[in-house]
Amino acid sequence: MNKHNPNNVRINRKYYIFLQEAKRQDESSIDGVAKAINRFEQLKTSNRFIINKR
């Protein structure tokens, strides 16, 4: 089992809230996104996400 980076968890949580409130997505859609992000985290080699600020 991989150890989760706390910054990644915060970013993911903000993204799920964004999908729910701003994009009005259904819970099942957000669950699908969460599963995809989880699969990505298991495959990636670095420990943190990078936020691109424009």
PDBQT receptor file of N, H, CA, C and O in Angstrom, charges set to zero:
ATOM      1  N   MET A   1       0.842  -1.173   0.000  1.00  0.00    +0.000 N 
ATOM      2  CA  MET A   1       0.000   0.000   0.000  1.00  0.00    +0.000 C 
ATOM      3  C   MET A   1       0.890   1.239   0.000  1.00  0.00    +0.000 C 
ATOM      4  O   MET A   1       1.837   1.335   0.781  1.00  0.00    +0.000 OA
ATOM      5  N   ASN A   2       0.576   2.182  -0.880  1.00  0.00    +0.000 N 
ATOM      6  H   ASN A   2      -0.193   2.104  -1.514  1.00  0.00    +0.000 HD
ATOM      7  CA  ASN A   2       1.364   3.404  -0.978  1.00  0.00    +0.000 C 
ATOM      8  C   ASN A   2       0.938   4.418   0.073  1.00  0.00    +0.000 C 
ATOM      9  O   ASN A   2      -0.231   4.503   0.448  1.00  0.00    +0.000 OA
ATOM     10  N   LYS A   3       1.913   5.176   0.532  1.00  0.00    +0.000 N 
ATOM     11  H   LYS A   3       2.862   5.106   0.227  1.00  0.00    +0.000 HD
ATOM     12  CA  LYS A   3       1.629   6.244   1.473  1.00  0.00    +0.000 C 
ATOM     13  C   LYS A   3       1.176   7.473   0.680  1.00  0.00    +0.000 C 
ATOM     14  O   LYS A   3       1.803   7.835  -0.315  1.00  0.00    +0.000 OA
ATOM     15  N   HIS A   4       0.092   8.112   1.118  1.00  0.00    +0.000 N 
ATOM     16  H   HIS A   4      -0.417   7.818   1.926  1.00  0.00    +0.000 HD
ATOM     17  CA  HIS A   4      -0.442   9.256   0.404  1.00  0.00    +0.000 C 
ATOM     18  C   HIS A   4       0.248  10.533   0.838  1.00  0.00    +0.000 C 
ATOM     19  O   HIS A   4       0.509  10.747   2.022  1.00  0.00    +0.000 OA
ATOM     20  N   ASN A   5       0.539  11.378  -0.139  1.00  0.00    +0.000 N 
ATOM     21  H   ASN A   5       0.328  11.204  -1.101  1.00  0.00    +0.000 HD
ATOM     22  CA  ASN A   5       1.113  12.687   0.127  1.00  0.00    +0.000 C 
ATOM     23  C   ASN A   5      -0.016  13.613   0.571  1.00  0.00    +0.000 C 
ATOM     24  O   ASN A   5      -1.003  13.730  -0.155  1.00  0.00    +0.000 OA
ATOM     25  N   PRO A   6       0.074  14.277   1.723  1.00  0.00    +0.000 N 
ATOM     26  CA  PRO A   6      -1.010  15.128   2.226  1.00  0.00    +0.000 C 
ATOM     27  C   PRO A   6      -1.379  16.259   1.265  1.00  0.00    +0.000 C 
ATOM     28  O   PRO A   6      -2.545  16.642   1.177  1.00  0.00    +0.000 OA
ATOM     29  N   ASN A   7      -0.393  16.792   0.549  1.00  0.00    +0.000 N 
ATOM     30  H   ASN A   7       0.554  16.482   0.621  1.00  0.00    +0.000 HD
ATOM     31  CA  ASN A   7      -0.701  17.849  -0.416  1.00  0.00    +0.000 C 
ATOM     32  C   ASN A   7      -1.564  17.323  -1.558  1.00  0.00    +0.000 C 
ATOM     33  O   ASN A   7      -2.465  18.016  -2.030  1.00  0.00    +0.000 OA
ATOM     34  N   ASN A   8      -1.289  16.099  -2.001  1.00  0.00    +0.000 N 
ATOM     35  H   ASN A   8      -0.557  15.536  -1.618  1.00  0.00    +0.000 HD
ATOM     36  CA  ASN A   8      -2.103  15.505  -3.058  1.00  0.00    +0.000 C 
ATOM     37  C   ASN A   8      -3.537  15.301  -2.593  1.00  0.00    +0.000 C 
ATOM     38  O   ASN A   8      -4.479  15.531  -3.352  1.00  0.00    +0.000 OA
ATOM     39  N   VAL A   9      -3.701  14.875  -1.361  1.00  0.00    +0.000 N 
ATOM     40  H   VAL A   9      -2.936  14.688  -0.745  1.00  0.00    +0.000 HD
ATOM     41  CA  VAL A   9      -5.039  14.633  -0.825  1.00  0.00    +0.000 C 
ATOM     42  C   VAL A   9      -5.823  15.946  -0.790  1.00  0.00    +0.000 C 
ATOM     43  O   VAL A   9      -7.006  15.971  -1.129  1.00  0.00    +0.000 OA
ATOM     44  N   ARG A  10      -5.166  17.040  -0.379  1.00  0.00    +0.000 N 
ATOM     45  H   ARG A  10      -4.205  17.019  -0.104  1.00  0.00    +0.000 HD
ATOM     46  CA  ARG A  10      -5.833  18.347  -0.350  1.00  0.00    +0.000 C 
ATOM     47  C   ARG A  10      -6.225  18.808  -1.745  1.00  0.00    +0.000 C 
ATOM     48  O   ARG A  10      -7.327  19.318  -1.947  1.00  0.00    +0.000 OA
ATOM     49  N   ILE A  11      -5.324  18.629  -2.708  1.00  0.00    +0.000 N 
ATOM     50  H   ILE A  11      -4.429  18.214  -2.544  1.00  0.00    +0.000 HD
ATOM     51  CA  ILE A  11      -5.615  19.028  -4.086  1.00  0.00    +0.000 C 
ATOM     52  C   ILE A  11      -6.772  18.211  -4.632  1.00  0.00    +0.000 C 
ATOM     53  O   ILE A  11      -7.672  18.754  -5.274  1.00  0.00    +0.000 OA
ATOM     54  N   ASN A  12      -6.754  16.911  -4.382  1.00  0.00    +0.000 N 
ATOM     55  H   ASN A  12      -6.024  16.470  -3.860  1.00  0.00    +0.000 HD
ATOM     56  CA  ASN A  12      -7.839  16.050  -4.857  1.00  0.00    +0.000 C 
ATOM     57  C   ASN A  12      -9.170  16.469  -4.250  1.00  0.00    +0.000 C 
ATOM     58  O   ASN A  12     -10.179  16.532  -4.953  1.00  0.00    +0.000 OA
ATOM     59  N   ARG A  13      -9.182  16.755  -2.963  1.00  0.00    +0.000 N 
ATOM     60  H   ARG A  13      -8.363  16.704  -2.392  1.00  0.00    +0.000 HD
ATOM     61  CA  ARG A  13     -10.411  17.163  -2.275  1.00  0.00    +0.000 C 
ATOM     62  C   ARG A  13     -10.969  18.447  -2.874  1.00  0.00    +0.000 C 
ATOM     63  O   ARG A  13     -12.173  18.552  -3.109  1.00  0.00    +0.000 OA
ATOM     64  N   LYS A  14     -10.090  19.435  -3.124  1.00  0.00    +0.000 N 
ATOM     65  H   LYS A  14      -9.112  19.350  -2.933  1.00  0.00    +0.000 HD
ATOM     66  CA  LYS A  14     -10.540  20.686  -3.739  1.00  0.00    +0.000 C 
ATOM     67  C   LYS A  14     -11.110  20.431  -5.135  1.00  0.00    +0.000 C 
ATOM     68  O   LYS A  14     -12.099  21.049  -5.531  1.00  0.00    +0.000 OA
ATOM     69  N   TYR A  15     -10.487  19.522  -5.873  1.00  0.00    +0.000 N 
ATOM     70  H   TYR A  15      -9.684  19.020  -5.552  1.00  0.00    +0.000 HD
ATOM     71  CA  TYR A  15     -10.960  19.207  -7.218  1.00  0.00    +0.000 C 
ATOM     72  C   TYR A  15     -12.326  18.527  -7.180  1.00  0.00    +0.000 C 
ATOM     73  O   TYR A  15     -13.183  18.822  -8.013  1.00  0.00    +0.000 OA
ATOM     74  N   TYR A  16     -12.540  17.628  -6.234  1.00  0.00    +0.000 N 
ATOM     75  H   TYR A  16     -11.844  17.388  -5.558  1.00  0.00    +0.000 HD
ATOM     76  CA  TYR A  16     -13.834  16.962  -6.118  1.00  0.00    +0.000 C 
ATOM     77  C   TYR A  16     -14.930  17.966  -5.756  1.00  0.00    +0.000 C 
ATOM     78  O   TYR A  16     -16.043  17.890  -6.277  1.00  0.00    +0.000 OA
ATOM     79  N   ILE A  17     -14.615  18.895  -4.871  1.00  0.00    +0.000 N 
ATOM     80  H   ILE A  17     -13.711  18.956  -4.447  1.00  0.00    +0.000 HD
ATOM     81  CA  ILE A  17     -15.581  19.932  -4.510  1.00  0.00    +0.000 C 
ATOM     82  C   ILE A  17     -15.881  20.806  -5.721  1.00  0.00    +0.000 C 
ATOM     83  O   ILE A  17     -17.032  21.180  -5.947  1.00  0.00    +0.000 OA
ATOM     84  N   PHE A  18     -14.847  21.137  -6.507  1.00  0.00    +0.000 N 
ATOM     85  H   PHE A  18     -13.912  20.833  -6.324  1.00  0.00    +0.000 HD
ATOM     86  CA  PHE A  18     -15.044  21.915  -7.724  1.00  0.00    +0.000 C 
ATOM     87  C   PHE A  18     -15.975  21.189  -8.678  1.00  0.00    +0.000 C 
ATOM     88  O   PHE A  18     -16.897  21.794  -9.226  1.00  0.00    +0.000 OA
ATOM     89  N   LEU A  19     -15.746  19.907  -8.882  1.00  0.00    +0.000 N 
ATOM     90  H   LEU A  19     -14.998  19.415  -8.437  1.00  0.00    +0.000 HD
ATOM     91  CA  LEU A  19     -16.602  19.138  -9.792  1.00  0.00    +0.000 C 
ATOM     92  C   LEU A  19     -18.039  19.109  -9.301  1.00  0.00    +0.000 C 
ATOM     93  O   LEU A  19     -18.975  19.192 -10.097  1.00  0.00    +0.000 OA
ATOM     94  N   GLN A  20     -18.214  18.992  -7.997  1.00  0.00    +0.000 N 
ATOM     95  H   GLN A  20     -17.454  18.925  -7.351  1.00  0.00    +0.000 HD
ATOM     96  CA  GLN A  20     -19.556  18.896  -7.434  1.00  0.00    +0.000 C 
ATOM     97  C   GLN A  20     -20.284  20.238  -7.473  1.00  0.00    +0.000 C 
ATOM     98  O   GLN A  20     -21.451  20.293  -7.863  1.00  0.00    +0.000 OA
ATOM     99  N   GLU A  21     -19.621  21.307  -7.078  1.00  0.00    +0.000 N 
ATOM    100  H   GLU A  21     -18.674  21.262  -6.761  1.00  0.00    +0.000 HD
ATOM    101  CA  GLU A  21     -20.298  22.594  -6.944  1.00  0.00    +0.000 C 
ATOM    102  C   GLU A  21     -20.304  23.407  -8.237  1.00  0.00    +0.000 C 
ATOM    103  O   GLU A  21     -21.350  23.920  -8.634  1.00  0.00    +0.000 OA
ATOM    104  N   ALA A  22     -19.166  23.531  -8.890  1.00  0.00    +0.000 N 
ATOM    105  H   ALA A  22     -18.316  23.115  -8.567  1.00  0.00    +0.000 HD
ATOM    106  CA  ALA A  22     -19.084  24.391 -10.065  1.00  0.00    +0.000 C 
ATOM    107  C   ALA A  22     -19.576  23.688 -11.326  1.00  0.00    +0.000 C 
ATOM    108  O   ALA A  22     -20.281  24.289 -12.137  1.00  0.00    +0.000 OA
ATOM    109  N   LYS A  23     -19.216  22.446 -11.492  1.00  0.00    +0.000 N 
ATOM    110  H   LYS A  23     -18.643  21.958 -10.833  1.00  0.00    +0.000 HD
ATOM    111  CA  LYS A  23     -19.594  21.715 -12.693  1.00  0.00    +0.000 C 
ATOM    112  C   LYS A  23     -20.882  20.920 -12.531  1.00  0.00    +0.000 C 
ATOM    113  O   LYS A  23     -21.406  20.381 -13.506  1.00  0.00    +0.000 OA
ATOM    114  N   ARG A  24     -21.396  20.842 -11.301  1.00  0.00    +0.000 N 
ATOM    115  H   ARG A  24     -20.970  21.279 -10.509  1.00  0.00    +0.000 HD
ATOM    116  CA  ARG A  24     -22.662  20.145 -11.019  1.00  0.00    +0.000 C 
ATOM    117  C   ARG A  24     -22.663  18.692 -11.474  1.00  0.00    +0.000 C 
ATOM    118  O   ARG A  24     -23.649  18.197 -12.021  1.00  0.00    +0.000 OA
ATOM    119  N   GLN A  25     -21.543  18.019 -11.241  1.00  0.00    +0.000 N 
ATOM    120  H   GLN A  25     -20.742  18.421 -10.797  1.00  0.00    +0.000 HD
ATOM    121  CA  GLN A  25     -21.459  16.613 -11.625  1.00  0.00    +0.000 C 
ATOM    122  C   GLN A  25     -22.068  15.733 -10.551  1.00  0.00    +0.000 C 
ATOM    123  O   GLN A  25     -22.086  16.079  -9.370  1.00  0.00    +0.000 OA
ATOM    124  N   ASP A  26     -22.564  14.593 -10.987  1.00  0.00    +0.000 N 
ATOM    125  H   ASP A  26     -22.550  14.312 -11.947  1.00  0.00    +0.000 HD
ATOM    126  CA  ASP A  26     -23.196  13.617 -10.104  1.00  0.00    +0.000 C 
ATOM    127  C   ASP A  26     -22.125  12.902  -9.271  1.00  0.00    +0.000 C 
ATOM    128  O   ASP A  26     -20.962  12.833  -9.666  1.00  0.00    +0.000 OA
ATOM    129  N   GLU A  27     -22.532  12.375  -8.121  1.00  0.00    +0.000 N 
ATOM    130  H   GLU A  27     -23.478  12.431  -7.800  1.00  0.00    +0.000 HD
ATOM    131  CA  GLU A  27     -21.611  11.655  -7.238  1.00  0.00    +0.000 C 
ATOM    132  C   GLU A  27     -20.940  10.484  -7.954  1.00  0.00    +0.000 C 
ATOM    133  O   GLU A  27     -19.761  10.215  -7.726  1.00  0.00    +0.000 OA
ATOM    134  N   SER A  28     -21.680   9.789  -8.816  1.00  0.00    +0.000 N 
ATOM    135  H   SER A  28     -22.638  10.008  -9.001  1.00  0.00    +0.000 HD
ATOM    136  CA  SER A  28     -21.087   8.643  -9.516  1.00  0.00    +0.000 C 
ATOM    137  C   SER A  28     -19.989   9.106 -10.481  1.00  0.00    +0.000 C 
ATOM    138  O   SER A  28     -19.004   8.395 -10.676  1.00  0.00    +0.000 OA
ATOM    139  N   SER A  29     -20.145  10.273 -11.077  1.00  0.00    +0.000 N 
ATOM    140  H   SER A  29     -20.946  10.851 -10.919  1.00  0.00    +0.000 HD
ATOM    141  CA  SER A  29     -19.105  10.816 -11.951  1.00  0.00    +0.000 C 
ATOM    142  C   SER A  29     -17.873  11.192 -11.148  1.00  0.00    +0.000 C 
ATOM    143  O   SER A  29     -16.746  10.949 -11.579  1.00  0.00    +0.000 OA
ATOM    144  N   ILE A  30     -18.085  11.781  -9.988  1.00  0.00    +0.000 N 
ATOM    145  H   ILE A  30     -19.000  11.979  -9.638  1.00  0.00    +0.000 HD
ATOM    146  CA  ILE A  30     -16.962  12.166  -9.129  1.00  0.00    +0.000 C 
ATOM    147  C   ILE A  30     -16.248  10.917  -8.612  1.00  0.00    +0.000 C 
ATOM    148  O   ILE A  30     -15.023  10.912  -8.491  1.00  0.00    +0.000 OA
ATOM    149  N   ASP A  31     -17.003   9.860  -8.306  1.00  0.00    +0.000 N 
ATOM    150  H   ASP A  31     -17.998   9.864  -8.405  1.00  0.00    +0.000 HD
ATOM    151  CA  ASP A  31     -16.387   8.598  -7.889  1.00  0.00    +0.000 C 
ATOM    152  C   ASP A  31     -15.508   8.026  -8.996  1.00  0.00    +0.000 C 
ATOM    153  O   ASP A  31     -14.430   7.495  -8.729  1.00  0.00    +0.000 OA
ATOM    154  N   GLY A  32     -15.974   8.136 -10.244  1.00  0.00    +0.000 N 
ATOM    155  H   GLY A  32     -16.849   8.568 -10.462  1.00  0.00    +0.000 HD
ATOM    156  CA  GLY A  32     -15.180   7.666 -11.385  1.00  0.00    +0.000 C 
ATOM    157  C   GLY A  32     -13.890   8.441 -11.527  1.00  0.00    +0.000 C 
ATOM    158  O   GLY A  32     -12.841   7.862 -11.812  1.00  0.00    +0.000 OA
ATOM    159  N   VAL A  33     -13.957   9.752 -11.330  1.00  0.00    +0.000 N 
ATOM    160  H   VAL A  33     -14.809  10.223 -11.098  1.00  0.00    +0.000 HD
ATOM    161  CA  VAL A  33     -12.758  10.586 -11.379  1.00  0.00    +0.000 C 
ATOM    162  C   VAL A  33     -11.814  10.197 -10.252  1.00  0.00    +0.000 C 
ATOM    163  O   VAL A  33     -10.604  10.110 -10.459  1.00  0.00    +0.000 OA
ATOM    164  N   ALA A  34     -12.355   9.963  -9.061  1.00  0.00    +0.000 N 
ATOM    165  H   ALA A  34     -13.338  10.035  -8.893  1.00  0.00    +0.000 HD
ATOM    166  CA  ALA A  34     -11.530   9.581  -7.912  1.00  0.00    +0.000 C 
ATOM    167  C   ALA A  34     -10.818   8.250  -8.176  1.00  0.00    +0.000 C 
ATOM    168  O   ALA A  34      -9.649   8.091  -7.827  1.00  0.00    +0.000 OA
ATOM    169  N   LYS A  35     -11.514   7.306  -8.785  1.00  0.00    +0.000 N 
ATOM    170  H   LYS A  35     -12.464   7.435  -9.069  1.00  0.00    +0.000 HD
ATOM    171  CA  LYS A  35     -10.890   6.017  -9.101  1.00  0.00    +0.000 C 
ATOM    172  C   LYS A  35      -9.773   6.186 -10.123  1.00  0.00    +0.000 C 
ATOM    173  O   LYS A  35      -8.724   5.553 -10.008  1.00  0.00    +0.000 OA
ATOM    174  N   ALA A  36      -9.994   7.039 -11.125  1.00  0.00    +0.000 N 
ATOM    175  H   ALA A  36     -10.846   7.554 -11.218  1.00  0.00    +0.000 HD
ATOM    176  CA  ALA A  36      -8.971   7.271 -12.148  1.00  0.00    +0.000 C 
ATOM    177  C   ALA A  36      -7.739   7.940 -11.543  1.00  0.00    +0.000 C 
ATOM    178  O   ALA A  36      -6.610   7.574 -11.871  1.00  0.00    +0.000 OA
ATOM    179  N   ILE A  37      -7.951   8.917 -10.664  1.00  0.00    +0.000 N 
ATOM    180  H   ILE A  37      -8.868   9.214 -10.398  1.00  0.00    +0.000 HD
ATOM    181  CA  ILE A  37      -6.823   9.587 -10.015  1.00  0.00    +0.000 C 
ATOM    182  C   ILE A  37      -6.066   8.604  -9.130  1.00  0.00    +0.000 C 
ATOM    183  O   ILE A  37      -4.836   8.636  -9.075  1.00  0.00    +0.000 OA
ATOM    184  N   ASN A  38      -6.787   7.739  -8.444  1.00  0.00    +0.000 N 
ATOM    185  H   ASN A  38      -7.786   7.713  -8.489  1.00  0.00    +0.000 HD
ATOM    186  CA  ASN A  38      -6.152   6.734  -7.595  1.00  0.00    +0.000 C 
ATOM    187  C   ASN A  38      -5.286   5.775  -8.424  1.00  0.00    +0.000 C 
ATOM    188  O   ASN A  38      -4.171   5.440  -8.026  1.00  0.00    +0.000 OA
ATOM    189  N   ARG A  39      -5.806   5.341  -9.571  1.00  0.00    +0.000 N 
ATOM    190  H   ARG A  39      -6.713   5.613  -9.894  1.00  0.00    +0.000 HD
ATOM    191  CA  ARG A  39      -5.012   4.473 -10.450  1.00  0.00    +0.000 C 
ATOM    192  C   ARG A  39      -3.762   5.195 -10.930  1.00  0.00    +0.000 C 
ATOM    193  O   ARG A  39      -2.684   4.603 -10.985  1.00  0.00    +0.000 OA
ATOM    194  N   PHE A  40      -3.900   6.482 -11.281  1.00  0.00    +0.000 N 
ATOM    195  H   PHE A  40      -4.775   6.963 -11.236  1.00  0.00    +0.000 HD
ATOM    196  CA  PHE A  40      -2.753   7.264 -11.722  1.00  0.00    +0.000 C 
ATOM    197  C   PHE A  40      -1.709   7.381 -10.616  1.00  0.00    +0.000 C 
ATOM    198  O   PHE A  40      -0.515   7.242 -10.880  1.00  0.00    +0.000 OA
ATOM    199  N   GLU A  41      -2.141   7.633  -9.385  1.00  0.00    +0.000 N 
ATOM    200  H   GLU A  41      -3.111   7.746  -9.171  1.00  0.00    +0.000 HD
ATOM    201  CA  GLU A  41      -1.206   7.770  -8.268  1.00  0.00    +0.000 C 
ATOM    202  C   GLU A  41      -0.433   6.477  -8.030  1.00  0.00    +0.000 C 
ATOM    203  O   GLU A  41       0.731   6.514  -7.634  1.00  0.00    +0.000 OA
ATOM    204  N   GLN A  42      -1.067   5.347  -8.267  1.00  0.00    +0.000 N 
ATOM    205  H   GLN A  42      -2.013   5.317  -8.589  1.00  0.00    +0.000 HD
ATOM    206  CA  GLN A  42      -0.387   4.070  -8.069  1.00  0.00    +0.000 C 
ATOM    207  C   GLN A  42       0.680   3.828  -9.127  1.00  0.00    +0.000 C 
ATOM    208  O   GLN A  42       1.652   3.119  -8.868  1.00  0.00    +0.000 OA
ATOM    209  N   LEU A  43       0.516   4.404 -10.311  1.00  0.00    +0.000 N 
ATOM    210  H   LEU A  43      -0.274   4.981 -10.521  1.00  0.00    +0.000 HD
ATOM    211  CA  LEU A  43       1.448   4.168 -11.409  1.00  0.00    +0.000 C 
ATOM    212  C   LEU A  43       2.569   5.188 -11.501  1.00  0.00    +0.000 C 
ATOM    213  O   LEU A  43       3.629   4.884 -12.049  1.00  0.00    +0.000 OA
ATOM    214  N   LYS A  44       2.365   6.378 -10.983  1.00  0.00    +0.000 N 
ATOM    215  H   LYS A  44       1.504   6.625 -10.538  1.00  0.00    +0.000 HD
ATOM    216  CA  LYS A  44       3.360   7.436 -11.159  1.00  0.00    +0.000 C 
ATOM    217  C   LYS A  44       4.558   7.214 -10.242  1.00  0.00    +0.000 C 
ATOM    218  O   LYS A  44       4.476   6.503  -9.241  1.00  0.00    +0.000 OA
ATOM    219  N   THR A  45       5.665   7.837 -10.610  1.00  0.00    +0.000 N 
ATOM    220  H   THR A  45       5.731   8.415 -11.423  1.00  0.00    +0.000 HD
ATOM    221  CA  THR A  45       6.900   7.616  -9.859  1.00  0.00    +0.000 C 
ATOM    222  C   THR A  45       7.176   8.721  -8.840  1.00  0.00    +0.000 C 
ATOM    223  O   THR A  45       7.770   8.447  -7.798  1.00  0.00    +0.000 OA
ATOM    224  N   SER A  46       6.760   9.968  -9.113  1.00  0.00    +0.000 N 
ATOM    225  H   SER A  46       6.277  10.190  -9.960  1.00  0.00    +0.000 HD
ATOM    226  CA  SER A  46       7.014  11.037  -8.139  1.00  0.00    +0.000 C 
ATOM    227  C   SER A  46       5.953  10.992  -7.043  1.00  0.00    +0.000 C 
ATOM    228  O   SER A  46       4.940  10.305  -7.176  1.00  0.00    +0.000 OA
ATOM    229  N   ASN A  47       6.193  11.723  -5.969  1.00  0.00    +0.000 N 
ATOM    230  H   ASN A  47       7.016  12.280  -5.861  1.00  0.00    +0.000 HD
ATOM    231  CA  ASN A  47       5.312  11.650  -4.812  1.00  0.00    +0.000 C 
ATOM    232  C   ASN A  47       4.309  12.774  -4.720  1.00  0.00    +0.000 C 
ATOM    233  O   ASN A  47       3.452  12.753  -3.836  1.00  0.00    +0.000 OA
ATOM    234  N   ARG A  48       4.384  13.771  -5.613  1.00  0.00    +0.000 N 
ATOM    235  H   ARG A  48       5.080  13.789  -6.331  1.00  0.00    +0.000 HD
ATOM    236  CA  ARG A  48       3.477  14.899  -5.454  1.00  0.00    +0.000 C 
ATOM    237  C   ARG A  48       2.962  15.376  -6.791  1.00  0.00    +0.000 C 
ATOM    238  O   ARG A  48       3.594  15.170  -7.828  1.00  0.00    +0.000 OA
ATOM    239  N   PHE A  49       1.807  16.017  -6.757  1.00  0.00    +0.000 N 
ATOM    240  H   PHE A  49       1.294  16.184  -5.915  1.00  0.00    +0.000 HD
ATOM    241  CA  PHE A  49       1.246  16.655  -7.929  1.00  0.00    +0.000 C 
ATOM    242  C   PHE A  49       1.820  18.051  -8.045  1.00  0.00    +0.000 C 
ATOM    243  O   PHE A  49       2.231  18.644  -7.048  1.00  0.00    +0.000 OA
ATOM    244  N   ILE A  50       1.850  18.569  -9.239  1.00  0.00    +0.000 N 
ATOM    245  H   ILE A  50       1.516  18.087 -10.049  1.00  0.00    +0.000 HD
ATOM    246  CA  ILE A  50       2.312  19.932  -9.462  1.00  0.00    +0.000 C 
ATOM    247  C   ILE A  50       1.149  20.745  -9.998  1.00  0.00    +0.000 C 
ATOM    248  O   ILE A  50       0.505  20.357 -10.972  1.00  0.00    +0.000 OA
ATOM    249  N   ILE A  51       0.882  21.880  -9.355  1.00  0.00    +0.000 N 
ATOM    250  H   ILE A  51       1.405  22.196  -8.564  1.00  0.00    +0.000 HD
ATOM    251  CA  ILE A  51      -0.202  22.751  -9.808  1.00  0.00    +0.000 C 
ATOM    252  C   ILE A  51       0.391  23.801 -10.724  1.00  0.00    +0.000 C 
ATOM    253  O   ILE A  51       1.302  24.532 -10.335  1.00  0.00    +0.000 OA
ATOM    254  N   ASN A  52      -0.125  23.877 -11.938  1.00  0.00    +0.000 N 
ATOM    255  H   ASN A  52      -0.865  23.283 -12.254  1.00  0.00    +0.000 HD
ATOM    256  CA  ASN A  52       0.314  24.901 -12.881  1.00  0.00    +0.000 C 
ATOM    257  C   ASN A  52      -0.517  26.149 -12.662  1.00  0.00    +0.000 C 
ATOM    258  O   ASN A  52      -1.730  26.146 -12.869  1.00  0.00    +0.000 OA
ATOM    259  N   LYS A  53       0.140  27.209 -12.245  1.00  0.00    +0.000 N 
ATOM    260  H   LYS A  53       1.126  27.212 -12.078  1.00  0.00    +0.000 HD
ATOM    261  CA  LYS A  53      -0.543  28.481 -12.038  1.00  0.00    +0.000 C 
ATOM    262  C   LYS A  53      -0.260  29.380 -13.225  1.00  0.00    +0.000 C 
ATOM    263  O   LYS A  53       0.895  29.655 -13.552  1.00  0.00    +0.000 OA
ATOM    264  N   ARG A  54      -1.311  29.829 -13.858  1.00  0.00    +0.000 N 
ATOM    265  H   ARG A  54      -2.249  29.605 -13.592  1.00  0.00    +0.000 HD
ATOM    266  CA  ARG A  54      -1.137  30.705 -15.023  1.00  0.00    +0.000 C 
ATOM    267  C   ARG A  54      -1.513  32.106 -14.689  1.00  0.00    +0.000 C 
ATOM    268  O   ARG A  54      -1.432  32.988 -15.544  1.00  0.00    +0.000 OA
TER     269      ARG A  54
